Amino acid sequence: MSIDILMPALSPTMEEGTLAKWHVAVGDTVKAGDVIAEIETDKATMEVEAVDEGVISALLVAAGTEGVKVNRVIAQLASEGEGEGEAISVSAPPPPSPASPGLPPKGEDLNAANPPPLGEGDREAVEGVSPASDRIAASPLARRLARAVGLDLASLSGSGPHGRIIKRDIDAQAGMRPVTVQAAPTQAPAPRQVQSLEEMGIAPGSYDLIPLDGMGKTIARRMTESFRDIPHFPLSIDLELDALLDARTRINAGLESLGVKVSVNDLIIRCAALALKRVPMANASYTPQGIAVHRHADIAVAVAIDGGLITPIIRAAETKGLAQIATEMKDLAARARARKLKPEEFQGGTFSISNLGMFGIKSFASIINEPQGAILSVGAGEKRAVVRGDSLAIATVMTVTLTCDHRVLNGTIGAQWLNDFKALVEDPLMMLA
């Protein structure tokens, strides 16, 4: 019996992706864990591994095909020693049919284009790990749920096919309470209908149109939803940077032998993380059930890449020293620009930082990145006149703006966090306390 290989959902919000490359051909023998394809999502390029062993009997979606829906059958696997039947390999994306835009091209299997929904047991049988694997036999969903509730898979026995551990085994061990990864989404309001440029008075042929890729569409949708649904308000404060810049010079002199160089942004990440631990309510998210106060400061840092923006995350930044933050941030930024980040490296986060100071921007306010409750916008450091007592002096000053979700942070909490952040920046020795 052949096994369908489905287009995987590589993130909770993924609906479709591009099948960028096949690493196998019809007739190849694969085993669980072998990389069989590369999938491009709106944020990264991910490798897809086989979860069963057998022989590739059909490749149903060609390399380079865009807009492949999640759970569509993209290939088929036959057990070794089993007759594979007629080998099928698609060498190029099928052209669209202009006469029937809503139907798959002639000759394409309707069930492959629109696979029937799978039940829990069927889906986990397809996604599960082969018993021949040297890993514990458990479906990916069961693994995620076990991590969420702190269960050791080695202590469980599976009730799925070939003894696989599946969702109901996790539910039973967790006390007969169903465990879910994500709450069902609420019904979103109908989007506003956008007029064409011609309807708004722009002459046809007077502009060049750059089509949106998956990342551009996702950014547009998420930012619209955030600005529409979240009650934003900004709080700004000026910081003196001279002590921080002096500390950075001395820190880098000490780290030179290790080949590590700490940036101002790395110092800001560290200060922000420590301030979040001092003001826990600033490290929070709104949920319909209540305010979720996070146990760690997972700092998402905006990185510009071709075609958009991505926010790789320094996890538990409050527990890490400057050298580790600098090393991790350099690696994450490089892989972000190459679109090689894993979903867990850019999804989630409890707080964001966006720094446009390097471009000379003096001050700005950012849009909140859900589900976070706040985002810090960092402007340029510049020499300014400051008043000290009754005298004027010159100092390097930077303006930062904390954009808050008013459902989570009120003005008092936001101001308290900014004051603690300012104290850390202006007296870097406090980072050692």
Secondary structure, 3 states (H helix, E strand, C coil): CCEEEECCCCCCCCCEEEEEEECCCCCCEECCCCEEEEEECCCCEEEEECCCCEEEEEECCCCCEEEEECCCEEEEEECCCCCCCCCEECCCCCCCCCCCCCCCCCCCCHHHHCCCCCCHHHHHHHHCCCCCCCCCCECHHHHHHHHHHCCCHHHCCCCCHHHCECHHHHHHHCCCCCCCCCCCCCCCCCCCCCCCCHHHCCCCCCCCCCCCCHHHHHHHHHHHHHHHHCCEEEEEEEEECHHHHHHHHHHHHHHHHHCCCCCHHHHHHHHHHHHHHHCHHHCEEEECCEEEECCCCCEEECEEECCEEECCEECCHHHCCHHHHHHHHHHHHHHHHCCCCCHHHHCCCCEEEEECHHHCCCCCCCCCCCCCCEEEEEEEEEEEEEEECCEEEEEEEEEEEEEEECCCCCHHHHHHHHHHHHHHHHCHHHHHC
